[in-house]
Amino acid sequence: MRLHPGEPEATGWRVVPIAEVVGRLRATAPRIIGIDGRGGAGKTTLAERLRVAVPNSAVVHTDDVAWNHAYFDWAGVLTENILRPVRRGEAVDFRPDAWVAHGRPGSITVPAGVDVVWVEGTGVIRAELAEWLDASIWMQGDLDEQERLLVLRDGDSPDQREHVRRWLEEELPFLLREQPWAHATLLVAGPPHLPHDSATELIVTVPRPPAGGMLAR
């Protein structure tokens, strides 16, 4: 399996009911749960499955926060405009500056009083956001397979190839520094590699700390 530099290949994968995963993530009554992984890993699909499993929950996509803003330098915007009001139990109705500048309609919304907010996107498990995430998931999978799925989803035009090139210039050093796979509550296979019922089950394991022990947060 081809993984990010410094990312150990997980072992002990097992098929578990989605309800069990939700129960573990909410063991301490968490409110904000991050879902991280590379493009093509299945983060958006997983977030929607978890939203359905917890009816009074909502999903925030970091791609919406980062849109025409920055690939990874968006943690402050996410915290001040979404995570902080969510923690206070308030509703969110946020139009990022880039949405206004480029005429993108709509807004990022979260109803008041939801039980869980699933925050999905590459880069959400990071030291800067550690105090805001009550639990988190890293989706581990073969990078070649994730890249194949990403091309199927987004295409392989010259503009898209250039976008991926610029993204990787920031993604690789960012992930090497943050090592999100070592700090996640659970690892989920992305894409799945064991037979399972995709409607009711997930393939999960727990992360292994990096050599020398768990990094300080």
C-alpha positions in Angstrom: 0.0 0.0 0.0 1.4 3.4 -0.9 0.9 5.9 1.9 2.0 9.4 2.8 5.6 9.7 4.0 5.7 8.9 7.7 2.3 7.2 7.8 2.4 3.7 9.1 0.2 1.1 7.5 -2.6 0.3 9.9 -3.4 -3.3 11.1 -6.2 -4.9 12.9 -9.0 -3.8 10.6 -12.4 -5.1 11.4 -16.0 -4.6 10.1 -18.2 -2.9 12.7 -21.8 -1.5 12.6 -22.0 2.2 11.9 -23.9 2.5 15.2 -20.9 1.1 17.1 -18.6 3.7 15.4 -20.9 6.5 16.3 -21.2 5.2 19.9 -17.4 5.2 20.2 -16.9 8.7 18.7 -19.6 10.0 21.1 -18.4 8.2 24.2 -17.7 11.5 25.9 -20.7 13.3 24.4 -18.7 15.1 21.7 -20.2 17.8 19.7 -17.6 18.4 16.9 -16.0 15.4 15.1 -13.4 15.8 12.3 -13.2 13.5 9.2 -9.8 13.8 7.5 -8.1 12.0 4.6 -6.8 12.6 1.1 -9.1 13.6 -1.8 -10.7 10.4 -3.2 -10.7 8.7 0.2 -14.4 9.0 0.6 -14.7 11.7 3.3 -17.8 13.3 1.9 -19.6 9.9 1.5 -18.7 8.9 5.1 -19.8 12.2 6.5 -23.2 11.8 4.9 -23.6 8.3 6.2 -22.7 9.5 9.7 -25.1 12.4 9.4 -27.9 10.0 8.5 -26.9 7.7 11.5 -27.2 10.7 13.9 -30.5 12.5 12.7 -29.9 15.7 14.7 -26.5 16.3 13.2 -25.0 18.5 10.4 -22.0 18.4 8.0 -19.5 21.2 7.4 -17.2 20.8 4.3 -13.9 22.5 4.7 -13.7 22.8 0.9 -16.6 25.4 1.3 -14.5 27.3 3.9 -11.4 27.1 1.7 -13.1 27.9 -1.6 -11.1 30.6 -3.4 -9.3 31.3 -0.1 -6.4 28.9 0.6 -5.7 25.2 0.3 -4.9 24.8 4.0 -4.7 28.2 5.7 -8.4 28.3 6.8 -8.4 27.1 10.4 -8.9 30.6 11.8 -11.9 31.2 9.5 -13.4 27.8 10.4 -12.9 28.4 14.1 -14.2 31.9 14.5 -17.2 31.6 12.1 -18.3 28.0 12.6 -16.7 26.0 15.4 -17.0 28.8 18.1 -20.7 29.5 17.6 -21.4 25.7 17.3 -19.7 25.2 20.7 -22.0 27.8 22.2 -25.0 26.0 20.7 -25.8 28.8 18.3 -26.9 28.6 14.7 -24.4 29.2 11.9 -25.2 31.1 8.7 -21.9 32.1 7.3 -20.9 33.6 3.9 -17.1 33.5 3.6 -15.5 36.6 2.1 -14.5 34.7 -1.0 -18.1 33.7 -1.6 -19.1 37.4 -1.5 -16.3 38.5 -3.7 -16.9 35.9 -6.4 -20.7 36.0 -6.2 -21.2 32.4 -5.0 -24.8 32.1 -3.7 -25.9 30.6 -0.4 -24.1 30.2 2.8 -22.6 27.6 5.2 -25.3 26.7 7.7 -25.6 24.7 10.9 -28.8 24.6 12.9 -28.7 25.6 16.6 -28.6 22.8 19.1 -27.5 19.9 16.9 -26.1 16.9 18.7 -23.0 16.5 16.4 -21.3 18.5 13.7 -19.2 16.4 11.3 -16.4 18.6 9.9 -14.9 16.8 6.8 -12.0 17.8 4.7 -8.3 17.3 4.2 -6.4 19.1 6.9 -9.0 19.2 9.6 -7.0 17.0 12.1 -4.3 19.5 13.0 -2.7 21.0 16.1 -4.4 24.3 15.5 -7.8 22.7 15.7 -7.1 20.1 18.4 -9.0 21.9 21.2 -12.1 22.2 19.0 -12.4 18.6 17.9 -14.0 16.2 20.4 -13.1 13.2 18.3 -11.8 12.5 14.8 -11.4 10.0 11.9 -8.5 9.5 9.5 -9.4 7.7 6.3 -6.4 5.5 5.4 -6.1 4.0 1.9 -3.8 3.4 -0.9 -2.8 6.7 -2.5 -2.8 5.3 -6.0 -6.4 4.1 -5.6 -7.4 7.4 -4.1 -5.8 9.3 -7.0 -7.7 7.1 -9.4 -11.0 7.8 -7.7 -10.2 11.5 -7.6 -9.6 11.6 -11.4 -12.9 9.8 -11.9 -14.6 12.4 -9.7 -12.9 15.6 -10.9 -11.5 14.7 -14.3 -8.0 14.9 -15.8 -8.0 18.1 -17.7 -4.8 20.3 -17.9 -6.4 22.8 -15.4 -7.2 19.9 -13.0 -3.7 18.5 -13.2 -2.3 21.9 -12.4 -4.7 22.3 -9.5 -3.5 18.9 -8.2 0.1 19.8 -8.6 -0.3 23.0 -6.6 -2.3 21.2 -4.0 0.3 18.5 -3.5 3.0 21.2 -3.0 1.2 22.2 0.1 -0.5 18.9 1.1 2.6 16.8 1.5 4.6 19.0 3.9 1.4 19.9 5.8 0.5 16.2 6.4 4.1 15.3 7.2 4.2 18.0 9.9 0.7 17.3 11.4 0.6 13.5 11.1 -3.2 13.3 11.4 -3.2 9.5 11.2 -1.5 9.4 14.6 -3.9 11.7 16.3 -7.3 10.4 15.1 -9.7 8.6 17.4 -10.3 6.0 14.7 -9.0 5.0 11.3 -11.6 4.1 8.7 -10.6 2.3 5.5 -10.9 4.6 2.5 -11.8 3.1 0.1 -13.0 0.0 1.9 -10.9 -3.2 1.3 -12.9 -5.9 3.2 -16.3 -7.3 2.4 -19.0 -5.5 4.3 -22.5 -4.0 4.1 -21.9 -0.5 2.9 -25.3 0.7 4.2 -24.8 -0.4 7.8 -21.1 -1.1 8.4 -17.6 0.4 8.3 -14.1 -1.0 8.3 -12.2 0.5 11.2 -9.1 0.2 13.4 -7.3 2.4 15.9 -4.2 4.4 15.0 -0.7 3.4 15.9 1.5 6.1 17.4 4.6 7.2 15.4 8.0 5.8 16.4 9.1 7.3 19.7 5.6 7.7 21.0 2.6 9.9 20.4 3.4 13.4 19.3 2.5 16.2 21.7 -0.4 18.4 20.8 
